[in-house]
Amino acid sequence: VGSEMCIETVYIPSVLGAYARVNIAEAVGRDTEPYRKAYAALEGPLADACVACGQCKPWCEYHLDIPALMTEAKEKLG
């Protein structure tokens, strides 16, 4: 599921990848700042651009609730 599946053109894999890295770093007690900086440096619309329309959900082969994950990512990554 990439930006072509998002009406706001959020590149979902990059956002969720950054979100996962921050979560893992927190879980193992590592510094999250490098991952937060990498997220901030991503080009294009980020998690805050998600309008939770759900258009991406049918495309996710893992059946993730992508709009909910975008909300979590926005809260955690800014």
All heavy atoms as a GROMACS GRO file, in nm:
protein
  586
    1VAL      N    1   0.086  -0.117   0.000
    1VAL     CA    2   0.000   0.000   0.000
    1VAL      C    3   0.089   0.122   0.000
    1VAL      O    4   0.157   0.149   0.098
    1VAL     CB    5  -0.094   0.001   0.123
    1VAL    CG1    6  -0.182   0.124   0.122
    1VAL    CG2    7  -0.177  -0.124   0.128
    2GLY      N    8   0.092   0.191  -0.106
    2GLY     CA    9   0.174   0.310  -0.117
    2GLY      C   10   0.088   0.434  -0.132
    2GLY      O   11  -0.032   0.432  -0.103
    3SER      N   12   0.147   0.541  -0.180
    3SER     CA   13   0.075   0.668  -0.191
    3SER      C   14  -0.039   0.660  -0.291
    3SER      O   15  -0.135   0.736  -0.281
    3SER     CB   16   0.171   0.780  -0.228
    3SER     OG   17   0.230   0.755  -0.353
    4GLU      N   18  -0.032   0.568  -0.387
    4GLU     CA   19  -0.138   0.557  -0.487
    4GLU      C   20  -0.268   0.506  -0.426
    4GLU      O   21  -0.374   0.518  -0.485
    4GLU     CB   22  -0.095   0.468  -0.604
    4GLU     CG   23  -0.082   0.320  -0.570
    4GLU     CD   24   0.050   0.280  -0.505
    4GLU    OE1   25   0.136   0.366  -0.484
    4GLU    OE2   26   0.064   0.161  -0.476
    5MET      N   27  -0.263   0.451  -0.306
    5MET     CA   28  -0.382   0.400  -0.239
    5MET      C   29  -0.437   0.501  -0.139
    5MET      O   30  -0.530   0.472  -0.066
    5MET     CB   31  -0.352   0.269  -0.166
    5MET     CG   32  -0.298   0.161  -0.255
    5MET     SD   33  -0.406   0.135  -0.396
    5MET     CE   34  -0.294   0.052  -0.505
    6CYS      N   35  -0.382   0.619  -0.135
    6CYS     CA   36  -0.419   0.720  -0.037
    6CYS      C   37  -0.466   0.846  -0.109
    6CYS      O   38  -0.392   0.900  -0.192
    6CYS     CB   39  -0.300   0.752   0.053
    6CYS     SG   40  -0.334   0.883   0.172
    7ILE      N   41  -0.586   0.894  -0.074
    7ILE     CA   42  -0.635   1.015  -0.141
    7ILE      C   43  -0.553   1.138  -0.106
    7ILE      O   44  -0.553   1.234  -0.181
    7ILE     CB   45  -0.785   1.041  -0.111
    7ILE    CG1   46  -0.809   1.066   0.037
    7ILE    CG2   47  -0.870   0.928  -0.163
    7ILE    CD1   48  -0.948   1.118   0.069
    8GLU      N   49  -0.480   1.132   0.004
    8GLU     CA   50  -0.393   1.243   0.045
    8GLU      C   51  -0.248   1.218   0.006
    8GLU      O   52  -0.160   1.293   0.045
    8GLU     CB   53  -0.404   1.267   0.195
    8GLU     CG   54  -0.543   1.307   0.241
    8GLU     CD   55  -0.589   1.440   0.180
    8GLU    OE1   56  -0.505   1.530   0.160
    8GLU    OE2   57  -0.710   1.452   0.156
    9THR      N   58  -0.221   1.112  -0.064
    9THR     CA   59  -0.090   1.070  -0.115
    9THR      C   60   0.014   1.045  -0.006
    9THR      O   61   0.134   1.062  -0.029
    9THR     CB   62  -0.034   1.164  -0.224
    9THR    OG1   63  -0.004   1.291  -0.169
    9THR    CG2   64  -0.131   1.178  -0.341
   10VAL      N   65  -0.031   1.006   0.112
   10VAL     CA   66   0.063   0.967   0.218
   10VAL      C   67   0.130   0.838   0.174
   10VAL      O   68   0.063   0.744   0.129
   10VAL     CB   69  -0.012   0.944   0.352
   10VAL    CG1   70   0.082   0.888   0.458
   10VAL    CG2   71  -0.078   1.072   0.399
   11TYR      N   72   0.262   0.833   0.181
   11TYR     CA   73   0.332   0.708   0.149
   11TYR      C   74   0.332   0.624   0.275
   11TYR      O   75   0.420   0.634   0.362
   11TYR     CB   76   0.473   0.732   0.094
   11TYR     CG   77   0.529   0.604   0.036
   11TYR    CD1   78   0.469   0.545  -0.075
   11TYR    CD2   79   0.636   0.539   0.096
   11TYR    CE1   80   0.516   0.426  -0.126
   11TYR    CE2   81   0.683   0.420   0.045
   11TYR     CZ   82   0.624   0.364  -0.066
   11TYR     OH   83   0.669   0.244  -0.116
   12ILE      N   84   0.231   0.543   0.287
   12ILE     CA   85   0.201   0.467   0.408
   12ILE      C   86   0.318   0.381   0.458
   12ILE      O   87   0.348   0.383   0.578
   12ILE     CB   88   0.072   0.385   0.386
   12ILE    CG1   89  -0.045   0.481   0.363
   12ILE    CG2   90   0.044   0.291   0.503
   12ILE    CD1   91  -0.168   0.418   0.302
   13PRO      N   92   0.389   0.308   0.372
   13PRO     CA   93   0.500   0.225   0.422
   13PRO      C   94   0.607   0.306   0.496
   13PRO      O   95   0.659   0.260   0.598
   13PRO     CB   96   0.556   0.158   0.297
   13PRO     CG   97   0.441   0.155   0.202
   13PRO     CD   98   0.366   0.283   0.228
   14SER      N   99   0.639   0.423   0.446
   14SER     CA  100   0.742   0.504   0.512
   14SER      C  101   0.696   0.553   0.649
   14SER      O  102   0.772   0.550   0.746
   14SER     CB  103   0.779   0.624   0.425
   14SER     OG  104   0.842   0.581   0.308
   15VAL      N  105   0.571   0.596   0.657
   15VAL     CA  106   0.518   0.645   0.784
   15VAL      C  107   0.512   0.532   0.885
   15VAL      O  108   0.558   0.545   0.999
   15VAL     CB  109   0.379   0.710   0.765
   15VAL    CG1  110   0.316   0.742   0.899
   15VAL    CG2  111   0.390   0.836   0.679
   16LEU      N  112   0.455   0.418   0.844
   16LEU     CA  113   0.443   0.306   0.938
   16LEU      C  114   0.579   0.248   0.975
   16LEU      O  115   0.599   0.202   1.087
   16LEU     CB  116   0.351   0.198   0.881
   16LEU     CG  117   0.205   0.238   0.866
   16LEU    CD1  118   0.123   0.120   0.817
   16LEU    CD2  119   0.148   0.294   0.995
   17GLY      N  120   0.675   0.252   0.883
   17GLY     CA  121   0.810   0.206   0.913
   17GLY      C  122   0.875   0.291   1.020
   17GLY      O  123   0.935   0.241   1.116
   18ALA      N  124   0.862   0.422   1.007
   18ALA     CA  125   0.918   0.513   1.107
   18ALA      C  126   0.849   0.494   1.241
   18ALA      O  127   0.915   0.491   1.346
   18ALA     CB  128   0.904   0.658   1.060
   19TYR      N  129   0.719   0.480   1.239
   19TYR     CA  130   0.642   0.458   1.361
   19TYR      C  131   0.687   0.329   1.431
   19TYR      O  132   0.709   0.327   1.552
   19TYR     CB  133   0.493   0.454   1.327
   19TYR     CG  134   0.401   0.426   1.441
   19TYR    CD1  135   0.402   0.505   1.556
   19TYR    CD2  136   0.311   0.321   1.436
   19TYR    CE1  137   0.316   0.480   1.661
   19TYR    CE2  138   0.225   0.296   1.540
   19TYR     CZ  139   0.227   0.375   1.652
   19TYR     OH  140   0.142   0.349   1.757
   20ALA      N  141   0.705   0.224   1.355
   20ALA     CA  142   0.750   0.096   1.412
   20ALA      C  143   0.890   0.109   1.472
   20ALA      O  144   0.916   0.056   1.580
   20ALA     CB  145   0.748  -0.013   1.304
   21ARG      N  146   0.979   0.178   1.404
   21ARG     CA  147   1.115   0.195   1.455
   21ARG      C  148   1.117   0.270   1.588
   21ARG      O  149   1.192   0.234   1.679
   21ARG     CB  150   1.202   0.264   1.351
   21ARG     CG  151   1.238   0.174   1.235
   21ARG     CD  152   1.321   0.248   1.130
   21ARG     NE  153   1.340   0.164   1.014
   21ARG     CZ  154   1.258   0.162   0.908
   21ARG    NH1  155   1.151   0.241   0.905
   21ARG    NH2  156   1.283   0.083   0.807
   22VAL      N  157   1.036   0.372   1.599
   22VAL     CA  158   1.028   0.447   1.725
   22VAL      C  159   0.973   0.357   1.836
   22VAL      O  160   1.024   0.356   1.947
   22VAL     CB  161   0.944   0.576   1.708
   22VAL    CG1  162   0.909   0.637   1.843
   22VAL    CG2  163   1.020   0.676   1.624
   23ASN      N  164   0.869   0.281   1.805
   23ASN     CA  165   0.811   0.191   1.905
   23ASN      C  166   0.912   0.086   1.951
   23ASN      O  167   0.921   0.057   2.072
   23ASN     CB  168   0.686   0.122   1.850
   23ASN     CG  169   0.566   0.213   1.849
   23ASN    OD1  170   0.558   0.308   1.926
   23ASN    ND2  171   0.473   0.185   1.761
   24ILE      N  172   0.987   0.031   1.858
   24ILE     CA  173   1.088  -0.071   1.894
   24ILE      C  174   1.198  -0.007   1.978
   24ILE      O  175   1.239  -0.064   2.079
   24ILE     CB  176   1.144  -0.138   1.767
   24ILE    CG1  177   1.036  -0.225   1.702
   24ILE    CG2  178   1.268  -0.221   1.800
   24ILE    CD1  179   1.070  -0.271   1.562
   25ALA      N  180   1.245   0.110   1.937
   25ALA     CA  181   1.350   0.178   2.013
   25ALA      C  182   1.303   0.206   2.155
   25ALA      O  183   1.377   0.184   2.252
   25ALA     CB  184   1.392   0.307   1.943
   26GLU      N  185   1.181   0.250   2.171
   26GLU     CA  186   1.126   0.274   2.305
   26GLU      C  187   1.120   0.145   2.386
   26GLU      O  188   1.156   0.143   2.503
   26GLU     CB  189   0.986   0.335   2.295
   26GLU     CG  190   0.984   0.479   2.256
   26GLU     CD  191   0.844   0.536   2.245
   26GLU    OE1  192   0.746   0.460   2.236
   26GLU    OE2  193   0.834   0.659   2.245
   27ALA      N  194   1.077   0.038   2.322
   27ALA     CA  195   1.060  -0.090   2.391
   27ALA      C  196   1.192  -0.147   2.443
   27ALA      O  197   1.194  -0.213   2.547
   27ALA     CB  198   0.993  -0.192   2.298
   28VAL      N  199   1.300  -0.118   2.373
   28VAL     CA  200   1.430  -0.170   2.416
   28VAL      C  201   1.516  -0.065   2.485
   28VAL      O  202   1.634  -0.087   2.511
   28VAL     CB  203   1.508  -0.236   2.298
   28VAL    CG1  204   1.431  -0.354   2.242
   28VAL    CG2  205   1.541  -0.136   2.189
   29GLY      N  206   1.456   0.050   2.515
   29GLY     CA  207   1.526   0.153   2.591
   29GLY      C  208   1.630   0.231   2.514
   29GLY      O  209   1.726   0.282   2.572
   30ARG      N  210   1.613   0.240   2.383
   30ARG     CA  211   1.709   0.315   2.300
   30ARG      C  212   1.658   0.455   2.270
   30ARG      O  213   1.540   0.484   2.281
   30ARG     CB  214   1.731   0.240   2.168
   30ARG     CG  215   1.786   0.102   2.186
   30ARG     CD  216   1.924   0.098   2.140
   30ARG     NE  217   1.982  -0.033   2.166
   30ARG     CZ  218   2.084  -0.077   2.103
   30ARG    NH1  219   2.140  -0.007   2.008
   30ARG    NH2  220   2.135  -0.194   2.134
   31ASP      N  221   1.749   0.538   2.225
   31ASP     CA  222   1.716   0.675   2.187
   31ASP      C  223   1.628   0.673   2.061
   31ASP      O  224   1.663   0.610   1.962
   31ASP     CB  225   1.847   0.751   2.161
   31ASP     CG  226   1.824   0.896   2.124
   31ASP    OD1  227   1.714   0.950   2.149
   31ASP    OD2  228   1.919   0.957   2.071
   32THR      N  229   1.517   0.743   2.066
   32THR     CA  230   1.426   0.748   1.951
   32THR      C  231   1.452   0.868   1.860
   32THR      O  232   1.397   0.874   1.751
   32THR     CB  233   1.280   0.754   1.999
   32THR    OG1  234   1.259   0.873   2.075
   32THR    CG2  235   1.243   0.631   2.081
   33GLU      N  236   1.535   0.959   1.906
   33GLU     CA  237   1.554   1.084   1.831
   33GLU      C  238   1.600   1.062   1.687
   33GLU      O  239   1.550   1.130   1.596
   33GLU     CB  240   1.650   1.177   1.905
   33GLU     CG  241   1.647   1.319   1.853
   33GLU     CD  242   1.509   1.384   1.857
   33GLU    OE1  243   1.427   1.350   1.945
   33GLU    OE2  244   1.483   1.470   1.770
   34PRO      N  245   1.693   0.970   1.659
   34PRO     CA  246   1.733   0.951   1.518
   34PRO      C  247   1.615   0.910   1.429
   34PRO      O  248   1.606   0.953   1.314
   34PRO     CB  249   1.837   0.840   1.524
   34PRO     CG  250   1.889   0.842   1.664
   34PRO     CD  251   1.774   0.888   1.749
   35TYR      N  252   1.526   0.831   1.483
   35TYR     CA  253   1.410   0.785   1.405
   35TYR      C  254   1.308   0.896   1.389
   35TYR      O  255   1.244   0.909   1.284
   35TYR     CB  256   1.348   0.662   1.471
   35TYR     CG  257   1.449   0.552   1.489
   35TYR    CD1  258   1.495   0.518   1.614
   35TYR    CD2  259   1.503   0.487   1.379
   35TYR    CE1  260   1.591   0.420   1.631
   35TYR    CE2  261   1.598   0.388   1.393
   35TYR     CZ  262   1.642   0.355   1.520
   35TYR     OH  263   1.738   0.258   1.535
   36ARG      N  264   1.293   0.979   1.490
   36ARG     CA  265   1.203   1.094   1.481
   36ARG      C  266   1.255   1.194   1.377
   36ARG      O  267   1.177   1.251   1.299
   36ARG     CB  268   1.186   1.161   1.616
   36ARG     CG  269   1.113   1.075   1.717
   36ARG     CD  270   1.107   1.141   1.855
   36ARG     NE  271   1.055   1.052   1.953
   36ARG     CZ  272   0.927   1.023   1.972
   36ARG    NH1  273   0.837   1.080   1.895
   36ARG    NH2  274   0.888   0.940   2.066
   37LYS      N  275   1.386   1.215   1.376
   37LYS     CA  276   1.445   1.304   1.276
   37LYS      C  277   1.428   1.249   1.136
   37LYS      O  278   1.400   1.324   1.042
   37LYS     CB  279   1.593   1.328   1.307
   37LYS     CG  280   1.616   1.419   1.424
   37LYS     CD  281   1.763   1.443   1.449
   37LYS     CE  282   1.785   1.534   1.568
   37LYS     NZ  283   1.926   1.554   1.597
   38ALA      N  284   1.447   1.118   1.120
   38ALA     CA  285   1.430   1.055   0.989
   38ALA      C  286   1.286   1.070   0.941
   38ALA      O  287   1.261   1.097   0.823
   38ALA     CB  288   1.470   0.908   0.995
   39TYR      N  289   1.191   1.056   1.032
   39TYR     CA  290   1.049   1.074   0.998
   39TYR      C  291   1.025   1.218   0.953
   39TYR      O  292   0.962   1.241   0.850
   39TYR     CB  293   0.961   1.039   1.118
   39TYR     CG  294   0.815   1.070   1.095
   39TYR    CD1  295   0.736   0.988   1.015
   39TYR    CD2  296   0.756   1.183   1.151
   39TYR    CE1  297   0.602   1.015   0.993
   39TYR    CE2  298   0.622   1.211   1.129
   39TYR     CZ  299   0.546   1.128   1.051
   39TYR     OH  300   0.414   1.156   1.028
   40ALA      N  301   1.075   1.313   1.028
   40ALA     CA  302   1.055   1.454   0.995
   40ALA      C  303   1.117   1.489   0.860
   40ALA      O  304   1.069   1.581   0.792
   40ALA     CB  305   1.114   1.542   1.105
   41ALA      N  306   1.220   1.416   0.820
   41ALA     CA  307   1.288   1.443   0.693
   41ALA      C  308   1.220   1.377   0.573
   41ALA      O  309   1.258   1.404   0.459
   41ALA     CB  310   1.433   1.397   0.701
   42LEU      N  311   1.121   1.292   0.597
   42LEU     CA  312   1.051   1.228   0.486
   42LEU      C  313   0.985   1.333   0.399
   42LEU      O  314   0.930   1.432   0.448
   42LEU     CB  315   0.945   1.130   0.537
   42LEU     CG  316   0.993   1.004   0.606
   42LEU    CD1  317   0.874   0.927   0.663
   42LEU    CD2  318   1.071   0.916   0.508
   43GLU      N  319   0.987   1.311   0.269
   43GLU     CA  320   0.922   1.403   0.177
   43GLU      C  321   0.778   1.360   0.155
   43GLU      O  322   0.745   1.244   0.162
   43GLU     CB  323   0.997   1.405   0.044
   43GLU     CG  324   1.135   1.466   0.057
   43GLU     CD  325   1.203   1.482  -0.077
   43GLU    OE1  326   1.134   1.486  -0.179
   43GLU    OE2  327   1.326   1.491  -0.076
   44GLY      N  328   0.697   1.458   0.127
   44GLY     CA  329   0.557   1.430   0.098
   44GLY      C  330   0.471   1.434   0.223
   44GLY      O  331   0.520   1.456   0.333
   45PRO      N  332   0.342   1.411   0.206
   45PRO     CA  333   0.250   1.414   0.319
   45PRO      C  334   0.283   1.305   0.421
   45PRO      O  335   0.315   1.193   0.384
   45PRO     CB  336   0.113   1.390   0.255
   45PRO     CG  337   0.130   1.417   0.110
   45PRO     CD  338   0.274   1.387   0.079
   46LEU      N  339   0.273   1.341   0.549
   46LEU     CA  340   0.300   1.247   0.657
   46LEU      C  341   0.169   1.209   0.726
   46LEU      O  342   0.062   1.237   0.675
   46LEU     CB  343   0.400   1.308   0.754
   46LEU     CG  344   0.536   1.345   0.694
   46LEU    CD1  345   0.622   1.416   0.797
   46LEU    CD2  346   0.606   1.223   0.640
   47ALA      N  347   0.180   1.144   0.839
   47ALA     CA  348   0.062   1.091   0.909
   47ALA      C  349  -0.043   1.198   0.936
   47ALA      O  350  -0.162   1.168   0.933
   47ALA     CB  351   0.105   1.024   1.039
   48ASP      N  352   0.000   1.320   0.960
   48ASP     CA  353  -0.097   1.426   0.990
   48ASP      C  354  -0.186   1.460   0.871
   48ASP      O  355  -0.290   1.524   0.887
   48ASP     CB  356  -0.027   1.551   1.042
   48ASP     CG  357   0.071   1.610   0.944
   48ASP    OD1  358   0.128   1.536   0.862
   48ASP    OD2  359   0.093   1.732   0.950
   49ALA      N  360  -0.150   1.415   0.752
   49ALA     CA  361  -0.232   1.440   0.634
   49ALA      C  362  -0.345   1.338   0.618
   49ALA      O  363  -0.438   1.359   0.540
   49ALA     CB  364  -0.145   1.440   0.508
   50CYS      N  365  -0.339   1.230   0.693
   50CYS     CA  366  -0.441   1.125   0.683
   50CYS      C  367  -0.576   1.179   0.727
   50CYS      O  368  -0.588   1.240   0.834
   50CYS     CB  369  -0.401   1.005   0.769
   50CYS     SG  370  -0.524   0.873   0.770
   51VAL      N  371  -0.678   1.156   0.646
   51VAL     CA  372  -0.814   1.200   0.678
   51VAL      C  373  -0.901   1.083   0.725
   51VAL      O  374  -1.022   1.097   0.740
   51VAL     CB  375  -0.880   1.274   0.560
   51VAL    CG1  376  -0.806   1.404   0.530
   51VAL    CG2  377  -0.889   1.185   0.438
   52ALA      N  378  -0.838   0.968   0.746
   52ALA     CA  379  -0.906   0.847   0.796
   52ALA      C  380  -1.025   0.806   0.710
   52ALA      O  381  -1.127   0.762   0.763
   52ALA     CB  382  -0.946   0.867   0.942
   53CYS      N  383  -1.010   0.817   0.581
   53CYS     CA  384  -1.120   0.780   0.490
   53CYS      C  385  -1.135   0.628   0.477
   53CYS      O  386  -1.241   0.578   0.442
   53CYS     CB  387  -1.098   0.841   0.352
   53CYS     SG  388  -0.959   0.769   0.261
   54GLY      N  389  -1.025   0.554   0.505
   54GLY     CA  390  -1.029   0.409   0.497
   54GLY      C  391  -1.005   0.350   0.360
   54GLY      O  392  -1.008   0.228   0.342
   55GLN      N  393  -0.979   0.434   0.260
   55GLN     CA  394  -0.955   0.385   0.124
   55GLN      C  395  -0.839   0.287   0.118
   55GLN      O  396  -0.837   0.196   0.036
   55GLN     CB  397  -0.929   0.504   0.031
   55GLN     CG  398  -0.900   0.463  -0.112
   55GLN     CD  399  -0.884   0.585  -0.202
   55GLN    OE1  400  -0.968   0.674  -0.199
   55GLN    NE2  401  -0.779   0.587  -0.281
   56CYS      N  402  -0.743   0.300   0.208
   56CYS     CA  403  -0.624   0.216   0.209
   56CYS      C  404  -0.649   0.077   0.269
   56CYS      O  405  -0.575  -0.017   0.240
   56CYS     CB  406  -0.514   0.284   0.289
   56CYS     SG  407  -0.568   0.333   0.455
   57LYS      N  408  -0.750   0.064   0.353
   57LYS     CA  409  -0.771  -0.060   0.428
   57LYS      C  410  -0.788  -0.184   0.340
   57LYS      O  411  -0.727  -0.287   0.369
   57LYS     CB  412  -0.887  -0.045   0.525
   57LYS     CG  413  -0.852   0.046   0.642
   57LYS     CD  414  -0.971   0.073   0.731
   57LYS     CE  415  -1.000  -0.046   0.819
   57LYS     NZ  416  -1.101  -0.016   0.921
   58PRO      N  417  -0.865  -0.180   0.232
   58PRO     CA  418  -0.881  -0.301   0.151
   58PRO      C  419  -0.752  -0.346   0.083
   58PRO      O  420  -0.738  -0.462   0.046
   58PRO     CB  421  -0.985  -0.262   0.046
   58PRO     CG  422  -1.052  -0.140   0.096
   58PRO     CD  423  -0.953  -0.073   0.187
   59TRP      N  424  -0.657  -0.255   0.068
   59TRP     CA  425  -0.532  -0.285   0.000
   59TRP      C  426  -0.428  -0.348   0.092
   59TRP      O  427  -0.327  -0.400   0.045
   59TRP     CB  428  -0.475  -0.160  -0.065
   59TRP     CG  429  -0.563  -0.109  -0.173
   59TRP    CD1  430  -0.656  -0.010  -0.163
   59TRP    CD2  431  -0.570  -0.158  -0.306
   59TRP    NE1  432  -0.721   0.006  -0.282
   59TRP    CE2  433  -0.670  -0.085  -0.373
   59TRP    CE3  434  -0.503  -0.257  -0.376
   59TRP    CZ2  435  -0.703  -0.106  -0.505
   59TRP    CZ3  436  -0.536  -0.279  -0.508
   59TRP    CH2  437  -0.635  -0.204  -0.572
   60CYS      N  438  -0.449  -0.342   0.222
   60CYS     CA  439  -0.349  -0.392   0.316
   60CYS      C  440  -0.358  -0.544   0.330
   60CYS      O  441  -0.456  -0.597   0.381
   60CYS     CB  442  -0.367  -0.326   0.452
   60CYS     SG  443  -0.242  -0.382   0.571
   61GLU      N  444  -0.255  -0.611   0.285
   61GLU     CA  445  -0.254  -0.757   0.290
   61GLU      C  446  -0.244  -0.811   0.432
   61GLU      O  447  -0.270  -0.928   0.456
   61GLU     CB  448  -0.141  -0.813   0.204
   61GLU     CG  449  -0.003  -0.772   0.250
   61GLU     CD  450   0.106  -0.810   0.152
   61GLU    OE1  451   0.114  -0.745   0.046
   61GLU    OE2  452   0.181  -0.904   0.182
   62TYR      N  453  -0.209  -0.724   0.526
   62TYR     CA  454  -0.199  -0.765   0.667
   62TYR      C  455  -0.325  -0.729   0.746
   62TYR      O  456  -0.332  -0.752   0.866
   62TYR     CB  457  -0.076  -0.701   0.732
   62TYR     CG  458   0.051  -0.737   0.662
   62TYR    CD1  459   0.118  -0.643   0.584
   62TYR    CD2  460   0.103  -0.865   0.669
   62TYR    CE1  461   0.234  -0.677   0.516
   62TYR    CE2  462   0.220  -0.899   0.602
   62TYR     CZ  463   0.284  -0.805   0.526
   62TYR     OH  464   0.399  -0.838   0.459
   63HIS      N  465  -0.422  -0.668   0.679
   63HIS     CA  466  -0.550  -0.631   0.739
   63HIS      C  467  -0.532  -0.536   0.858
   63HIS      O  468  -0.602  -0.546   0.958
   63HIS     CB  469  -0.631  -0.754   0.779
   63HIS     CG  470  -0.645  -0.852   0.667
   63HIS    ND1  471  -0.727  -0.828   0.558
   63HIS    CD2  472  -0.584  -0.970   0.643
   63HIS    CE1  473  -0.718  -0.929   0.474
   63HIS    NE2  474  -0.631  -1.016   0.522
   64LEU      N  475  -0.436  -0.445   0.844
   64LEU     CA  476  -0.411  -0.346   0.948
   64LEU      C  477  -0.515  -0.234   0.940
   64LEU      O  478  -0.563  -0.202   0.831
   64LEU     CB  479  -0.272  -0.285   0.932
   64LEU     CG  480  -0.153  -0.380   0.940
   64LEU    CD1  481  -0.025  -0.306   0.908
   64LEU    CD2  482  -0.147  -0.446   1.076
   65ASP      N  483  -0.546  -0.176   1.053
   65ASP     CA  484  -0.633  -0.059   1.056
   65ASP      C  485  -0.542   0.062   1.034
   65ASP      O  486  -0.499   0.129   1.129
   65ASP     CB  487  -0.706  -0.051   1.190
   65ASP     CG  488  -0.807   0.062   1.195
   65ASP    OD1  489  -0.809   0.147   1.101
   65ASP    OD2  490  -0.884   0.067   1.292
   66ILE      N  491  -0.512   0.088   0.909
   66ILE     CA  492  -0.416   0.192   0.874
   66ILE      C  493  -0.459   0.331   0.924
   66ILE      O  494  -0.376   0.403   0.980
   66ILE     CB  495  -0.386   0.192   0.722
   66ILE    CG1  496  -0.317   0.060   0.686
   66ILE    CG2  497  -0.300   0.312   0.683
   66ILE    CD1  498  -0.300   0.037   0.538
   67PRO      N  499  -0.585   0.370   0.911
   67PRO     CA  500  -0.622   0.502   0.965
   67PRO      C  501  -0.593   0.514   1.115
   67PRO      O  502  -0.544   0.618   1.160
   67PRO     CB  503  -0.771   0.513   0.935
   67PRO     CG  504  -0.790   0.428   0.812
   67PRO     CD  505  -0.696   0.312   0.833
   68ALA      N  506  -0.619   0.410   1.191
   68ALA     CA  507  -0.589   0.414   1.335
   68ALA      C  508  -0.439   0.422   1.359
   68ALA      O  509  -0.393   0.498   1.447
   68ALA     CB  510  -0.646   0.291   1.405
   69LEU      N  511  -0.361   0.350   1.280
   69LEU     CA  512  -0.215   0.355   1.294
   69LEU      C  513  -0.161   0.493   1.255
   69LEU      O  514  -0.065   0.542   1.315
   69LEU     CB  515  -0.150   0.246   1.210
   69LEU     CG  516  -0.173   0.104   1.260
   69LEU    CD1  517  -0.127   0.002   1.157
   69LEU    CD2  518  -0.102   0.082   1.393
   70MET      N  519  -0.223   0.556   1.156
   70MET     CA  520  -0.182   0.692   1.118
   70MET      C  521  -0.208   0.789   1.232
   70MET      O  522  -0.126   0.877   1.261
   70MET     CB  523  -0.256   0.738   0.992
   70MET     CG  524  -0.213   0.671   0.865
   70MET     SD  525  -0.050   0.724   0.813
   70MET     CE  526   0.026   0.564   0.793
   71THR      N  527  -0.320   0.772   1.301
   71THR     CA  528  -0.351   0.856   1.417
   71THR      C  529  -0.247   0.837   1.526
   71THR      O  530  -0.196   0.934   1.584
   71THR     CB  531  -0.492   0.826   1.470
   71THR    OG1  532  -0.587   0.857   1.368
   71THR    CG2  533  -0.524   0.909   1.594
   72GLU      N  534  -0.213   0.712   1.554
   72GLU     CA  535  -0.111   0.682   1.655
   72GLU      C  536   0.024   0.740   1.615
   72GLU      O  537   0.095   0.798   1.698
   72GLU     CB  538  -0.099   0.532   1.677
   72GLU     CG  539  -0.220   0.468   1.741
   72GLU     CD  540  -0.212   0.318   1.741
   72GLU    OE1  541  -0.102   0.260   1.728
   72GLU    OE2  542  -0.318   0.254   1.756
   73ALA      N  543   0.060   0.724   1.488
   73ALA     CA  544   0.187   0.776   1.438
   73ALA      C  545   0.191   0.929   1.451
   73ALA      O  546   0.292   0.986   1.492
   73ALA     CB  547   0.210   0.734   1.294
   74LYS      N  548   0.081   0.993   1.416
   74LYS     CA  549   0.073   1.140   1.425
   74LYS      C  550   0.093   1.184   1.571
   74LYS      O  551   0.167   1.278   1.597
   74LYS     CB  552  -0.061   1.185   1.373
   74LYS     CG  553  -0.085   1.333   1.385
   74LYS     CD  554  -0.214   1.380   1.318
   74LYS     CE  555  -0.332   1.294   1.350
   74LYS     NZ  556  -0.456   1.342   1.290
   75GLU      N  557   0.029   1.113   1.664
   75GLU     CA  558   0.043   1.148   1.805
   75GLU      C  559   0.185   1.126   1.857
   75GLU      O  560   0.236   1.205   1.935
   75GLU     CB  561  -0.057   1.067   1.888
   75GLU     CG  562  -0.200   1.108   1.865
   75GLU     CD  563  -0.302   1.013   1.926
   75GLU    OE1  564  -0.262   0.911   1.986
   75GLU    OE2  565  -0.422   1.041   1.913
   76LYS      N  566   0.248   1.019   1.812
   76LYS     CA  567   0.381   0.986   1.861
   76LYS      C  568   0.492   1.064   1.790
   76LYS      O  569   0.591   1.101   1.852
   76LYS     CB  570   0.405   0.837   1.848
   76LYS     CG  571   0.538   0.793   1.911
   76LYS     CD  572   0.545   0.646   1.930
   76LYS     CE  573   0.476   0.613   2.059
   76LYS     NZ  574   0.507   0.478   2.107
   77LEU      N  575   0.476   1.085   1.661
   77LEU     CA  576   0.584   1.144   1.581
   77LEU      C  577   0.565   1.292   1.552
   77LEU      O  578   0.656   1.357   1.503
   77LEU     CB  579   0.599   1.068   1.451
   77LEU     CG  580   0.636   0.921   1.465
   77LEU    CD1  581   0.625   0.849   1.332
   77LEU    CD2  582   0.776   0.906   1.522
   78GLY      N  583   0.448   1.344   1.580
   78GLY     CA  584   0.422   1.486   1.557
   78GLY      C  585   0.376   1.520   1.422
   78GLY      O  586   0.364   1.454   1.329
   0.00000   0.00000   0.00000
